[in-house]
Amino acid sequence: MALSQVTVVDTALDLLREGGLPGMSMRTLATRLGVQPSALYWHFPSKQALLTAVAERVLSGVGAVAAGGRAADELRGVGGALRGAVAGVPDGAEIVALGLAAGARNPVAEAVGQVCRRHGLDGREAGLTTALTAYVLGLTIEEQTRHNLAVADPSVPPADFDARFADGLDALLAGVAPDSA
């Protein structure tokens, strides 16, 4: 198998799905790919650069939201798409948060921008993107951390994160567009 950025990111995602962040080291990744760790640095200058690329891949599942609903409903769809994308990878929310902090492209900003333009919410894109991204990542980090704790300690009580997500998203979006909400 030829080593490429795509192959490295694909394999890193496989490792993350198997063991989360603790199971994904550059050494483990290199072993899985059958190369020396130094070969990875030809494609990514650091583990952070690799995780940023992984974050962008995870975020690639967040696309434009179908038009036609109310602004709050369309933004709820963006939030749901983001949650679905990051929840699909163990520690995915943490990886995406790290990637965004390092400059990963955030398709949530593009989707929120489209919704804002459709609904006359000019000037609110940045704030709504920040609020929506931070809310979804924060809650999903808590959910994924609780899952990790429950695996190690079955006495950790369960929590209904689906209901919490829906309630929090409703509260966050309650004042988005009062005239069309």
SEVOPA-991159 format. One record per residue (C-alpha): y, x, z; residue in one letter. Coordinates in pm, whole numbers. Layout:
N
      py      px      pz  residu
       Y       X       Z       A
...
This chain:
181
      py      px      pz  residu
       0       0       0       M
     336     141    -100       A
     581     166     185       L
     898     -32     125       S
    1159    -209     337       Q
     987    -541     263       V
     647    -406     370       T
     791    -257     688       V
     969    -584     781       V
     659    -792     698       D
     441    -571     916       T
     698    -567    1197       A
     697    -948    1191       L
     317    -948    1209       D
     331    -723    1516       L
     597    -941    1675       L
     387   -1252    1618       R
      92   -1078    1783       E
     267    -934    2087       G
     639   -1008    2089       G
     893    -733    2143       L
     675    -540    2390       P
     409    -499    2119       G
     645    -376    1849       M
     724      -8    1872       S
     799     225    1583       M
     484     419    1669       R
     268     104    1667       T
     429      -9    1344       L
     366     329    1180       A
       2     324    1292       T
     -44     -25    1148       R
     106      94     818       L
    -102     413     816       G
     200     644     812       V
     376     882    1047       Q
     665     728    1246       P
     908     954    1060       S
     820     770     735       A
     972     452     877       L
    1306     624     926       Y
    1328     678     551       W
    1367     300     520       H
    1544     220     849       F
    1754     475    1037       P
    1664     327    1377       S
    1457      62    1548       K
    1776    -143    1585       Q
    1832    -132    1209       A
    1475    -252    1158       L
    1519    -533    1411       L
    1840    -634    1235       T
    1645    -664     910       A
    1377    -863    1094       V
    1649   -1092    1234       A
    1783   -1152     885       E
    1432   -1239     767       R
    1387   -1483    1056       V
    1729   -1635     982       L
    1642   -1672     613       S
    1469   -1996     713       G
    1809   -2147     799       V
    1962   -2288     484       G
    2217   -2539     376       A
    2193   -2885     528       V
    2174   -3189     305       A
    2505   -3366     272       A
    2551   -3733     332       G
    2544   -3773     706       G
    2811   -3761     969       R
    2943   -3415    1058       A
    2769   -3415    1397       A
    2437   -3516    1237       D
    2461   -3242     975       E
    2546   -2985    1245       L
    2252   -3114    1450       R
    2037   -3034    1145       G
    2175   -2679    1134       V
    2097   -2636    1505       G
    1746   -2769    1456       G
    1684   -2535    1162       A
    1803   -2237    1367       L
    1585   -2332    1662       R
    1285   -2378    1434       G
    1338   -2039    1273       A
    1373   -1840    1596       V
    1106   -2034    1785       A
     854   -1943    1514       G
     846   -1578    1627       V
     768   -1466    1983       P
    1095   -1331    2127       D
    1257   -1448    1802       G
    1574   -1570    1974       A
    1625   -1236    2146       E
    1559   -1048    1822       I
    1810   -1265    1635       V
    2068   -1227    1913       A
    2029    -848    1894       L
    2044    -857    1515       G
    2358   -1070    1508       L
    2524    -839    1759       A
    2440    -550    1525       A
    2588    -728    1222       G
    2303    -927    1070       A
    2412   -1189     818       R
    2425   -1529     989       N
    2342   -1818     753       P
    2443   -2058    1030       V
    2804   -1963     953       A
    2755   -2055     589       E
    2588   -2387     672       A
    2852   -2477     933       V
    3124   -2383     685       G
    2978   -2621     427       Q
    2966   -2904     680       V
    3324   -2836     791       C
    3452   -2838     432       R
    3272   -3166     356       R
    3412   -3336     663       H
    3766   -3202     677       G
    3707   -2983     980       L
    3905   -2692     840       D
    3970   -2416    1087       G
    3678   -2515    1313       R
    3406   -2314    1135       E
    3420   -2003    1355       A
    3423   -2193    1683       G
    3146   -2431    1579       L
    2934   -2144    1446       T
    2974   -1951    1770       T
    2905   -2253    1991       A
    2603   -2370    1791       L
    2449   -2023    1753       T
    2504   -1930    2118       A
    2366   -2260    2245       Y
    2052   -2250    2032       V
    1979   -1883    2096       L
    2051   -1909    2469       G
    1825   -2208    2523       L
    1550   -2063    2304       T
    1564   -1730    2488       I
    1515   -1924    2812       E
    1228   -2122    2656       E
    1054   -1812    2518       Q
    1102   -1624    2846       T
     955   -1914    3043       R
     659   -1919    2803       H
     606   -1544    2859       N
     624   -1592    3236       L
     381   -1885    3223       A
     129   -1675    3031       V
     138   -1417    3311       A
     163   -1675    3592       D
      18   -2020    3523       P
     195   -2160    3832       S
     530   -2146    3647       V
     623   -2513    3611       P
     657   -2653    3260       P
     992   -2765    3124       A
    1071   -3009    2845       D
    1279   -2786    2621       F
    1274   -3036    2334       D
    1455   -3294    2547       A
    1691   -3031    2689       R
    1768   -2909    2339       F
    1845   -3259    2211       A
    2057   -3351    2513       D
    2253   -3027    2505       G
    2310   -3049    2131       L
    2435   -3406    2170       D
    2679   -3291    2439       A
    2792   -2993    2231       L
    2854   -3204    1921       L
    2997   -3514    2092       A
    3354   -3425    2005       G
    3307   -3264    1666       V
    3460   -3540    1458       A
    3551   -3842    1670       P
    3666   -4038    1366       D
    3328   -4002    1192       S
    3085   -3940    1479       A
